[in-house]
């Protein structure tokens, strides 16, 4: 177990580890797991071969403990150093009677207990006795006191989940407000763009109209000048034609 612990640490300090999986590491008792793991919240020791919990460390923040498929027949009092324990899985062990479970009544936060495939499950009124023994217990072997099956997530802290949902809703509302503001700003920006384009079009049309008027004035001035030039040149042309014909008749 000690070698497995060093491997799973992965260079981390004991007081930095919150989740530890030591499944299948093979040991009859707890070795190498010390009181230094003060931040540990989840510990898994499935199919290790444990026959006793003697030497179980003081883990003040431990909430979930997996001890299934071992050979534990007693000594649950060694878990009292983890008062925050909410989930305990002892399925597939050697627990025979209700007396062995007596230490669990001291846990005020224990909500979920799994004793599946233990001899203790064969005693008369097993479920009623266990629920009566542990007042805080809500789920036994995956079912509540009314024999209704529950999801794994149901065993989590409802208050925490509720707060998380509230935070998600608030964040969603804030995002929606921001999106509305962005859409509003975009609408204003588009309106200004369309307005500017219309103003530019009006100016262009106005300038084109002025140019056409100027062109018309130039054409009129040009026609008047041509007419005057023709009128001035007409007598001269008449005189020249007469001179070519032999001049004016003498009196």
C-alpha positions as CSV (number, residue, x, y, z in Angstrom):
1,X,0.0,0.0,0.0
2,X,2.8,2.4,0.8
3,X,4.3,2.2,-2.8
4,X,0.8,2.7,-4.3
5,X,0.3,5.8,-2.1
6,X,3.6,7.3,-3.3
7,X,2.6,6.6,-6.9
8,X,-0.8,8.1,-6.5
9,X,0.5,11.3,-4.9
10,X,2.1,12.3,-8.2
11,X,4.4,14.8,-6.6
12,X,1.7,16.4,-4.6
13,X,1.9,17.2,-0.9
14,X,-0.4,15.2,1.4
15,X,-2.3,18.3,2.5
16,X,-3.1,19.2,-1.1
17,X,-4.8,15.9,-2.1
18,X,-8.6,15.9,-1.9
19,X,-9.3,12.6,-3.8
20,X,-7.3,9.4,-3.4
21,X,-7.9,6.1,-5.2
22,X,-6.0,3.1,-3.8
23,X,-8.1,0.3,-5.2
24,X,-6.6,-3.2,-5.6
25,X,-3.3,-2.3,-3.9
26,X,-3.5,-5.4,-1.5
27,X,-3.0,-5.0,2.2
28,X,-4.7,-6.4,5.3
29,X,-4.5,-3.1,7.2
30,X,-4.0,0.6,6.7
31,X,-0.3,1.4,6.1
32,X,1.2,4.6,4.8
33,X,-1.9,6.7,5.0
34,X,-1.3,9.3,7.7
35,X,-3.0,12.2,9.4
36,X,-1.2,14.6,7.0
37,X,-4.0,14.1,4.5
38,X,-6.1,16.8,6.2
39,X,-7.7,18.0,2.9
40,X,-8.8,14.5,1.8
41,X,-12.6,14.4,1.0
42,X,-12.9,11.1,-1.1
43,X,-11.0,7.9,-0.4
44,X,-11.4,4.6,-2.3
45,X,-10.0,1.3,-0.9
46,X,-11.9,-1.2,-3.0
47,X,-10.7,-4.8,-3.1
48,X,-7.6,-4.2,-1.1
49,X,-8.0,-7.2,1.2
50,X,-8.5,-5.2,4.4
51,X,-9.5,-7.3,7.5
52,X,-9.4,-4.4,9.9
53,X,-9.6,-0.7,10.0
54,X,-7.1,-0.4,12.8
55,X,-4.7,2.4,12.1
56,X,-7.2,4.4,10.0
57,X,-5.9,8.0,10.0
58,X,-7.5,11.1,11.2
59,X,-9.2,12.6,8.2
60,X,-11.3,15.6,9.4
61,X,-12.7,16.5,6.0
62,X,-13.4,13.0,4.6
63,X,-16.9,12.8,3.2
64,X,-17.0,9.7,1.0
65,X,-15.3,6.4,1.8
66,X,-15.3,3.3,-0.4
67,X,-14.5,0.0,1.4
68,X,-16.4,-2.5,-0.8
69,X,-15.1,-6.0,-1.5
70,X,-12.8,-6.3,1.5
71,X,-12.9,-8.7,4.5
72,X,-13.9,-6.2,7.2
73,X,-15.9,-7.8,10.0
74,X,-15.7,-5.0,12.6
75,X,-13.8,-2.1,14.0
76,X,-16.0,0.6,12.5
77,X,-15.2,2.7,15.5
78,X,-11.9,3.6,14.0
79,X,-13.8,5.8,11.5
80,X,-14.8,8.2,14.2
81,X,-11.8,10.4,13.3
82,X,-13.8,11.4,10.2
83,X,-16.9,13.1,11.6
84,X,-17.9,14.7,8.3
85,X,-18.5,11.3,6.6
86,X,-21.7,11.3,4.5
87,X,-21.2,8.3,2.2
88,X,-19.9,4.9,3.4
89,X,-19.8,1.8,1.1
90,X,-19.2,-1.5,3.0
91,X,-20.7,-3.9,0.4
92,X,-19.1,-7.2,0.0
93,X,-17.5,-7.4,3.5
94,X,-18.0,-9.7,6.5
95,X,-20.4,-7.7,8.7
96,X,-22.8,-10.2,10.3
97,X,-25.0,-8.3,12.7
98,X,-26.5,-5.1,14.0
99,X,-24.0,-4.9,16.9
100,X,-21.2,-4.5,14.4
101,X,-22.9,-1.4,13.0
102,X,-23.4,0.3,16.4
103,X,-20.5,2.7,16.0
104,X,-22.2,4.2,12.9
105,X,-24.9,5.8,15.0
106,X,-22.4,8.4,16.2
107,X,-22.1,9.8,12.7
108,X,-24.4,12.9,12.5
109,X,-23.8,13.5,8.8
110,X,-24.0,10.0,7.4
111,X,-26.6,10.0,4.7
112,X,-25.8,7.0,2.5
113,X,-24.8,3.5,3.6
114,X,-24.3,0.4,1.4
115,X,-24.2,-3.0,3.1
116,X,-25.1,-5.1,0.1
117,X,-23.7,-8.7,0.1
118,X,-23.1,-8.7,3.8
119,X,-24.5,-11.3,6.2
120,X,-26.2,-8.6,8.2
121,X,-28.7,-8.0,5.4
122,X,-30.3,-11.3,6.2
123,X,-31.5,-10.4,9.7
124,X,-35.1,-9.8,10.4
125,X,-36.4,-6.3,9.8
126,X,-32.9,-5.4,8.6
127,X,-33.8,-2.1,6.9
128,X,-36.0,-0.8,9.7
129,X,-33.3,-1.6,12.3
130,X,-30.6,0.2,10.4
131,X,-32.6,3.3,9.6
132,X,-33.6,3.4,13.3
133,X,-30.0,2.9,14.4
134,X,-28.7,5.8,12.3
135,X,-31.2,8.8,12.4
136,X,-29.3,10.8,9.8
137,X,-29.4,8.0,7.2
138,X,-31.5,8.7,4.1
139,X,-30.4,5.9,1.7
140,X,-29.5,2.2,2.5
141,X,-28.3,0.0,-0.3
142,X,-29.4,2.4,-2.9
143,X,-33.0,2.8,-1.6
144,X,-34.7,5.3,0.8
145,X,-36.8,4.4,3.8
146,X,-39.9,4.0,1.5
147,X,-38.0,1.4,-0.7
148,X,-37.8,4.0,-3.6
149,X,-34.6,3.7,-5.6
150,X,-32.5,6.8,-5.9
151,X,-29.8,8.0,-8.3
152,X,-26.2,8.3,-7.1
153,X,-26.4,12.1,-7.4
154,X,-29.3,12.1,-4.9
155,X,-26.9,11.4,-2.1
156,X,-25.0,14.7,-2.6
157,X,-25.6,17.8,-0.6
158,X,-28.9,19.2,-1.8
159,X,-28.1,22.7,-0.5
160,X,-24.9,22.9,-2.4
161,X,-26.7,21.8,-5.6
162,X,-29.4,24.3,-5.0
163,X,-26.9,27.2,-4.6
164,X,-25.1,26.1,-7.8
165,X,-28.4,26.1,-9.7
166,X,-29.2,29.6,-8.4
167,X,-25.8,30.8,-9.5
168,X,-26.3,29.3,-13.0
169,X,-29.7,31.0,-13.3
170,X,-28.3,34.4,-12.2
171,X,-25.4,34.0,-14.7
172,X,-27.9,33.1,-17.4
173,X,-29.9,36.3,-16.7
174,X,-26.8,38.4,-16.8
175,X,-25.8,36.9,-20.1
176,X,-29.3,37.5,-21.5
177,X,-29.2,41.1,-20.4
178,X,-25.8,41.6,-22.0
179,X,-27.1,40.0,-25.2
180,X,-30.1,42.3,-25.2
181,X,-27.8,45.3,-24.8
182,X,-25.6,44.1,-27.7
183,X,-28.7,43.6,-29.9
184,X,-29.9,47.1,-29.0
185,X,-26.6,48.6,-29.8
186,X,-26.5,46.8,-33.1
187,X,-29.9,48.1,-34.0
188,X,-28.9,51.6,-33.2
189,X,-25.7,51.2,-35.2
190,X,-27.6,49.8,-38.3
191,X,-30.1,52.6,-38.1
192,X,-27.3,55.2,-38.0
193,X,-25.6,53.5,-41.0
194,X,-28.9,53.5,-43.0
195,X,-29.5,57.1,-42.1
196,X,-26.0,58.1,-43.2
197,X,-26.4,56.2,-46.5
198,X,-29.7,58.0,-47.1
199,X,-28.1,61.4,-46.4
200,X,-25.3,60.6,-48.7
201,X,-27.7,59.5,-51.4
202,X,-29.7,62.8,-51.0
203,X,-26.5,64.8,-51.3
204,X,-25.4,62.9,-54.4
205,X,-28.9,63.5,-56.0
206,X,-28.7,67.1,-55.0
207,X,-25.3,67.6,-56.6
208,X,-26.3,65.8,-59.7
209,X,-29.3,68.0,-60.0
210,X,-27.2,71.1,-59.7
211,X,-24.8,69.8,-62.4
212,X,-27.7,69.1,-64.8
213,X,-29.0,72.7,-64.2
214,X,-25.5,74.1,-64.8
215,X,-25.2,72.0,-68.0
216,X,-28.6,73.3,-69.2
217,X,-27.5,76.9,-68.5
218,X,-24.3,76.3,-70.4
219,X,-26.2,74.9,-73.4
220,X,-28.5,77.9,-73.4
221,X,-25.6,80.3,-73.3
222,X,-23.9,78.4,-76.1
223,X,-27.0,78.5,-78.3
224,X,-27.4,82.3,-77.8
225,X,-23.8,82.9,-78.8
226,X,-24.1,80.8,-81.9
227,X,-27.2,82.6,-82.9
228,X,-25.6,86.0,-82.5
229,X,-22.6,84.9,-84.5
230,X,-24.7,83.7,-87.3
231,X,-26.7,86.9,-87.3
232,X,-23.5,89.0,-87.4
233,X,-21.9,86.8,-90.1
234,X,-25.1,86.8,-92.3
235,X,-24.8,90.4,-93.8
236,X,-21.1,89.9,-94.5
237,X,-21.9,86.8,-96.4
238,X,-24.6,88.6,-98.3
239,X,-22.2,91.4,-99.2
240,X,-19.5,89.1,-100.3
241,X,-22.0,87.2,-102.5
242,X,-23.1,90.4,-104.1
243,X,-19.5,91.4,-104.8
244,X,-18.8,88.2,-106.4
245,X,-21.8,88.6,-108.7
246,X,-20.5,91.9,-110.0
247,X,-21.0,94.3,-107.2
248,X,-23.9,96.7,-106.7
249,X,-25.5,98.3,-109.8
250,X,-24.3,101.8,-110.5
251,X,-26.7,104.6,-110.3
